[in-house]
């Protein structure tokens, strides 16, 4: 199913890039993430770490690495991520998790993707596990992302954004921000964001080296169940307006603008 889109301005070579990282009690993982951002072939102009009321020294780690530290005491990733997007000053807003390890070309690849396509509103990219049993990393990552994408296409009618590796134009965030639910900590923030972005803008696939993500979601059966419950809750929270048949009909009836 084609996605609706809007014609957006092409980013210039002076494009400013912000990276937003929500964090809660992940100081050790955050340090690795920030170190990898420091090795980018195209350094971000701004790194915002949103401390979601951590009890460890996550905020101190972020400050040591030179990040802008914001505090969000409202519980949950939806509130923390949105708070970071609100304060991002870049033309492009990139998002990853505190336990991610981006490849050296991540920022550069995102910048090129938007520069090539003026109608692109957001992109989301591949991932690999950087920890856990080595033999299980590739098959589990493939199964995890395939299931997420399949569920997303079914529920949304288009590609879902993946929170560990996504980027959008700041103009896109400014358009959808008023309709984003921030007060429900049980929502998957990336999936909820996909609903609003996909209504008006085209979401593209970032063709680049995969983002390094943690295998922690597979750490226990209870963790997997919790993620599953949150996923269903996120989808159900959009009903009845975005019940799949209604949403598909709504998207098909909208002309695709631009590229």
C-alpha positions in Angstrom: 0.0 0.0 0.0 1.4 3.4 -0.9 2.0 5.9 1.8 0.7 9.5 1.8 3.4 12.1 1.6 4.1 15.8 1.5 6.6 17.7 -0.6 9.3 18.8 1.8 12.3 21.0 1.4 15.6 19.4 0.4 18.1 19.6 3.1 21.1 21.8 2.3 24.7 20.9 3.0 24.5 23.1 6.1 21.8 20.8 7.5 21.8 20.6 11.2 21.4 17.2 12.9 20.1 16.4 16.4 20.3 13.0 18.0 17.8 12.2 20.8 18.4 9.5 23.4 15.9 8.7 26.1 17.5 7.0 29.1 16.5 5.5 32.4 19.1 3.8 34.6 21.3 2.8 31.7 24.6 4.6 32.5 27.0 1.9 31.4 25.1 1.3 28.1 24.7 5.0 27.5 28.5 5.5 27.7 29.0 3.0 24.9 26.4 4.6 22.8 27.8 8.1 23.2 31.3 6.8 22.5 30.0 5.4 19.2 28.4 8.7 18.4 31.7 10.4 19.0 33.2 8.2 16.3 30.8 9.1 13.5 32.2 10.1 10.1 29.6 12.9 10.2 29.3 14.1 13.8 25.9 15.2 14.9 25.5 18.9 15.7 23.6 18.2 18.9 23.1 15.2 21.1 20.2 15.4 23.6 20.0 12.8 26.4 16.6 12.8 28.1 17.0 11.5 31.6 13.7 9.9 32.5 14.1 10.2 36.3 17.1 7.8 36.6 18.4 6.6 39.9 21.9 5.9 38.6 24.4 8.3 37.1 23.1 8.3 33.6 22.8 12.1 33.6 26.4 12.5 34.8 27.6 10.1 32.1 25.7 12.1 29.4 27.2 15.4 30.7 30.7 14.0 30.7 30.4 13.0 27.1 29.2 16.5 26.2 25.5 15.8 25.6 22.8 18.3 26.4 21.0 16.7 29.3 17.2 17.2 29.8 15.2 15.9 32.6 11.7 14.4 32.1 10.0 13.2 35.3 6.9 12.1 33.5 7.1 8.3 33.4 7.7 6.4 30.2 9.6 6.5 26.9 6.7 8.3 25.1 7.1 11.3 27.4 10.9 11.3 27.4 11.3 10.9 23.6 8.7 13.6 22.9 10.5 16.0 25.3 13.7 15.4 23.4 12.1 16.0 20.0 10.5 19.2 21.3 13.9 20.6 22.3 15.9 19.4 19.2 17.1 22.3 17.1 18.3 20.3 14.1 16.7 20.1 10.7 16.8 16.4 11.1 16.0 14.6 14.4 17.6 11.1 14.8 16.5 8.7 17.5 18.2 5.7 19.1 18.1 3.9 22.5 20.7 4.3 25.2 21.8 0.6 24.7 22.4 1.0 21.0 25.8 1.1 19.3 25.5 2.9 16.0 27.8 2.1 13.0 30.3 4.8 12.2 28.4 6.0 9.2 24.9 6.1 10.7 24.5 9.9 10.9 26.1 10.4 7.4 23.8 7.7 5.9 20.7 9.3 7.4 21.8 12.7 6.1 22.3 11.3 2.6 18.9 9.6 2.6 17.0 12.8 3.2 19.2 14.8 0.8 18.4 12.3 -2.0 14.6 12.4 -1.6 12.8 15.7 -0.9 9.5 13.9 -0.3 10.9 11.7 2.5 9.4 12.6 5.9 11.1 9.9 8.0 13.3 6.9 7.7 13.9 3.8 9.7 16.8 1.4 9.4 18.0 -2.2 10.0 19.5 -3.6 13.3 21.6 -6.4 14.6 22.2 -7.7 18.1 25.6 -6.6 19.5 25.4 -8.7 22.7 24.0 -12.1 23.8 24.9 -15.6 22.5 26.8 -15.0 19.3 25.1 -17.9 17.4 21.7 -16.6 18.2 22.3 -12.9 17.3 21.6 -13.1 13.6 18.5 -15.4 13.6 16.9 -13.7 16.5 17.4 -10.2 15.1 15.9 -11.3 11.8 12.9 -12.9 13.5 12.4 -10.0 15.8 12.5 -7.3 13.1 10.5 -9.4 10.6 7.7 -9.8 13.2 7.7 -6.1 14.1 7.6 -5.1 10.5 4.8 -7.5 9.6 2.7 -6.4 12.5 3.4 -2.8 11.6 2.3 -3.1 8.0 -0.8 -5.0 9.0 -1.8 -2.4 11.7 -0.6 0.7 9.9 -0.8 0.0 6.2 2.8 1.1 5.8 6.3 0.5 7.2 6.6 1.2 11.0 9.3 3.3 12.6 11.7 1.3 14.7 12.7 3.3 17.8 16.3 2.1 17.9 17.0 3.5 14.4 14.8 6.2 13.2 15.0 9.8 11.9 12.6 12.4 10.8 12.6 16.0 9.6 12.0 18.5 12.4 9.1 19.9 10.2 7.5 16.5 10.5 7.7 16.4 14.2 6.3 19.9 14.5 3.3 18.8 12.4 2.5 15.6 14.4 3.6 16.7 17.9 0.2 18.0 19.0 -1.4 14.7 18.3 1.2 12.5 20.1 0.1 10.8 23.3 2.7 11.5 26.0 0.9 10.5 29.1 0.7 6.7 28.6 3.9 5.0 29.6 2.7 1.6 28.4 2.7 2.7 24.7 5.5 1.8 22.4 6.5 5.3 21.4 7.9 4.4 18.0 4.8 2.5 16.9 2.5 5.3 18.2 4.6 7.8 16.4 4.3 5.7 13.2 0.5 6.2 13.2 0.8 10.0 13.1 3.8 10.3 10.8 2.4 7.8 8.3 -0.9 9.7 7.9 0.8 12.7 6.3 4.4 11.8 5.3 6.3 9.0 3.6 8.4 6.7 5.7 11.4 5.3 3.9 13.8 2.5 4.5 17.3 3.5 5.5 19.7 1.4 3.4 22.8 1.4 5.6 24.8 -0.8 8.0 22.6 -2.1 10.8 22.2 -0.4 14.2 23.7 -2.4 17.1 20.9 -3.2 19.6 20.8 -5.1 22.8 19.3 -8.6 23.1 17.7 -7.6 26.4 14.1 -7.9 25.0 14.8 -11.7 24.8 16.3 -11.9 28.3 13.3 -13.5 29.8 9.8 -14.7 29.0 8.2 -12.0 31.1 10.1 -9.3 29.2 8.8 -10.7 25.9 5.3 -10.9 27.3 5.5 -7.3 28.5 6.6 -6.1 25.1 3.8 -8.0 23.5 1.2 -6.5 25.8 2.5 -3.0 25.2 2.4 -3.6 21.4 -1.2 -4.7 21.5 -2.1 -1.9 23.9 -0.4 0.6 21.5 -2.5 -0.7 18.5 -5.7 -0.9 20.4 -5.3 2.7 21.8 -5.7 3.9 18.2 -9.0 2.3 17.7 -11.7 2.8 16.4 -10.4 5.6 14.2 -7.4 3.6 13.1 -8.8 0.1 13.1 -6.9 -1.5 10.2 -9.6 -1.6 7.6 -10.6 2.0 8.4 -7.0 3.2 8.3 -6.2 1.4 5.0 -9.2 3.0 3.4 -8.2 6.3 4.7 -4.7 6.0 3.4 -5.6 4.7 0.0 -8.0 7.6 -0.5 -5.3 10.2 0.0 -3.2 11.2 -2.9 0.6 10.8 -2.6 2.3 14.1 -2.9 5.8 14.6 -4.1 8.4 11.9 -4.9 
